[in-house]
């Protein structure tokens, strides 16, 4: 009963406070400042430790919970490629550090409109290569991300494969943004977080005049064959739900080991509320188990 009330309250908070901020009518700078404030309610477990450094000249945060006993989880934050940071995602990455047993590395990749595609992908690849240079094997690295960061994790895996590189152990994506054409958006009974006009504006800022079906921009149009085991989680109350369903269908058709989980009556990247919602914590426990299962021992 308490959890039902909490979910209802958070849904209304997202709808009345966060969704209006995610609007093309609000400048990117103000969106960044306001979302930093909104994410203050997304808190990590109390024993998490955070530090900062550089990988491939890209600023990163290191997130640990206790003594890590596994490998590295390279996590890409969401925010439509225009907002968000390692700082805003301390809650979700802290809980993933706990459930996966990994050190979580969160790059502050360059954002549009100042740095459109392919800046984010270049930064993602630079951090991955720096991890390899630091002595981590691909088998001891996992990739993950939410929303745009989920799309970026997929794009990185595809590029590594296309370049003939050994791939990481697994992929985990939360509400991934995989189709920037928006030709197949879902129509949920309620959408507490995203506005179509906002995702459309961000696609414009990120892509410019580039073709949006380019696979590294919209992975759902790409060749997914050969990618590592893939876990996809999404909420039923989000306009990007079809991005997850179509990604799952295409990955399975191309023989990728794929698991799709749709959480009824939850919203876009609901996992950020793991400090409050049981179902969000349970989802991250599943994600942590998936990551652990596919890392080298």
Residue pairs with C-beta under 8 A, 6 or more apart in sequence:
3 277
3 278
3 279
6 276
6 277
7 265
7 266
7 277
7 279
10 273
10 276
10 277
11 190
11 192
11 237
11 267
12 192
14 192
14 193
14 267
15 190
15 192
15 193
17 38
18 35
18 38
18 192
18 193
19 191
19 192
19 193
19 194
19 195
21 31
21 34
21 35
21 38
22 31
22 35
22 80
22 193
22 194
22 195
22 198
23 195
23 197
23 198
24 197
24 198
24 200
24 201
26 34
28 82
28 83
28 113
28 205
31 82
31 83
32 83
35 79
35 83
35 84
35 88
36 85
36 87
36 88
39 87
39 88
39 89
39 90
39 91
39 272
41 273
41 275
41 276
42 88
42 89
42 90
42 91
42 92
42 272
42 273
42 274
42 275
43 90
43 91
43 94
43 275
44 50
44 63
44 90
44 91
44 93
44 94
44 95
44 97
44 275
45 65
45 94
45 95
45 98
45 275
47 65
47 66
48 63
48 64
48 65
48 90
48 94
48 97
48 98
49 63
49 64
49 65
50 61
50 62
50 63
50 90
50 94
51 61
51 62
52 59
52 60
52 61
52 62
53 59
53 60
53 62
54 60
55 105
55 107
55 126
55 127
55 130
55 131
55 134
56 123
56 126
56 127
56 129
56 130
57 126
58 107
58 108
58 109
58 123
58 126
58 127
58 130
59 86
59 107
59 108
60 86
60 105
60 106
60 107
60 108
60 127
61 86
61 87
61 90
61 93
61 105
61 106
61 108
62 103
62 104
62 105
63 90
63 93
63 94
63 96
63 97
63 103
63 104
63 105
63 106
64 97
64 103
64 104
65 94
65 97
65 98
66 98
68 97
68 101
68 102
68 103
69 101
70 100
70 101
70 102
70 140
70 291
70 292
70 295
71 102
71 103
71 136
71 139
71 140
71 141
71 142
71 169
71 295
71 296
72 102
72 103
72 104
72 105
72 131
72 136
72 140
72 141
72 142
73 96
73 97
73 100
73 102
73 103
73 104
73 105
73 141
73 142
73 143
73 144
73 291
74 105
74 107
74 124
74 127
74 128
74 131
74 141
74 142
74 143
74 144
74 153
74 168
75 89
75 93
75 96
75 104
75 105
75 106
75 144
75 145
75 149
76 106
76 107
76 109
76 124
76 143
76 144
76 145
76 146
76 148
76 149
76 150
76 152
76 153
76 156
77 84
77 85
77 86
77 88
77 89
77 106
77 145
77 146
77 149
78 84
78 89
78 145
78 146
78 147
78 148
78 149
78 150
78 174
78 175
78 177
78 269
79 85
79 88
79 111
79 147
79 148
79 149
80 147
80 148
80 177
80 198
80 199
80 202
80 206
81 111
81 112
81 117
81 120
81 148
81 152
81 202
81 205
81 206
82 111
82 112
82 113
82 202
82 205
82 206
83 111
84 111
84 148
84 149
85 108
86 93
86 106
86 107
86 108
89 106
89 146
89 272
91 272
91 274
91 275
92 146
92 174
92 269
92 271
92 272
92 274
92 284
93 104
93 106
94 104
95 271
95 274
95 275
95 281
95 284
96 102
96 104
96 144
96 284
96 287
96 288
96 291
97 103
97 104
98 288
99 284
99 285
99 287
99 288
99 289
99 291
100 142
100 287
100 288
100 291
100 292
101 288
101 292
102 142
102 291
102 295
105 127
105 131
107 123
107 124
107 127
109 119
109 120
109 123
109 124
109 127
109 152
110 119
110 120
110 123
111 120
112 119
112 120
112 202
112 205
112 206
113 205
116 205
116 206
116 207
116 208
117 206
117 207
117 208
117 210
117 216
117 217
118 216
120 148
120 152
120 206
121 152
121 155
121 156
121 159
121 216
124 152
124 153
124 155
124 156
125 156
125 159
125 160
128 141
128 156
128 160
128 168
131 141
132 138
137 296
138 165
138 166
138 167
138 168
138 169
139 166
139 168
139 169
139 295
139 296
140 169
140 295
140 296
141 168
141 169
142 168
142 169
142 170
142 171
142 172
142 291
142 294
142 295
143 153
143 156
143 157
143 168
143 170
143 171
143 172
144 150
144 153
144 171
144 172
144 173
144 174
144 287
144 291
145 151
145 152
145 153
145 172
145 173
145 174
145 176
146 173
146 174
146 175
146 176
146 269
146 271
146 272
147 174
147 175
147 176
147 177
147 240
147 268
147 269
148 177
148 202
148 206
150 173
150 174
150 175
150 176
150 177
150 178
151 173
151 176
151 177
151 178
151 217
151 218
151 219
153 171
153 172
153 173
153 176
154 171
154 173
154 176
154 178
154 219
154 224
154 227
154 247
155 215
155 216
155 217
155 219
157 167
157 168
157 171
157 227
157 228
158 215
158 216
158 219
158 222
158 223
158 224
158 227
159 216
160 166
160 167
160 168
161 167
161 226
161 227
167 226
167 227
167 228
168 228
169 228
169 229
169 291
169 294
169 295
169 296
170 228
170 229
170 230
170 231
170 290
170 291
170 293
170 294
170 295
171 227
171 228
171 229
171 230
171 231
172 230
172 231
172 233
172 287
172 290
172 291
173 230
173 231
173 232
173 233
173 244
173 247
174 233
174 234
174 269
174 271
174 287
175 233
175 234
175 235
175 238
175 240
175 243
175 244
175 268
175 269
176 219
176 232
176 234
176 240
176 243
176 244
176 247
177 199
177 240
177 243
178 218
178 219
178 220
178 243
178 244
178 246
178 247
179 218
179 220
179 221
179 242
179 243
179 246
180 203
180 206
180 207
180 212
180 217
180 218
181 203
181 212
181 213
181 218
182 196
182 199
182 200
182 203
184 242
184 246
185 196
185 239
185 240
185 242
186 238
186 239
186 240
186 241
186 242
187 239
188 236
188 237
188 238
188 239
188 241
189 237
190 237
191 237
191 238
191 239
191 267
191 268
192 237
192 267
192 268
193 238
193 267
193 268
193 269
194 238
194 239
194 240
194 268
196 239
199 239
199 240
203 212
206 217
207 217
210 217
211 217
212 218
213 221
214 221
215 221
215 222
215 223
216 222
219 247
220 243
220 246
220 247
220 250
223 254
224 247
224 250
224 251
224 254
224 256
225 254
225 255
225 256
226 256
227 251
227 256
228 257
228 294
229 256
229 257
229 258
229 259
229 290
229 293
229 294
230 248
230 251
230 256
230 257
230 258
230 259
231 259
231 261
231 286
231 287
231 290
232 244
232 247
232 248
232 258
232 259
232 260
232 261
233 244
233 261
233 262
233 263
233 271
233 283
233 286
233 287
234 240
234 241
234 243
234 244
234 245
234 260
234 261
234 262
234 263
235 241
235 262
235 263
235 265
235 266
235 267
235 268
235 270
236 262
236 263
236 264
236 265
236 266
237 265
237 266
237 267
237 268
238 267
238 268
240 268
241 262
244 260
244 262
245 260
245 262
248 258
248 260
251 258
252 258
259 290
261 283
261 286
263 270
263 279
263 283
266 279
266 280
270 277
270 279
270 280
270 283
271 280
271 283
271 284
271 287
272 280
273 280
274 280
274 281
274 283
274 284
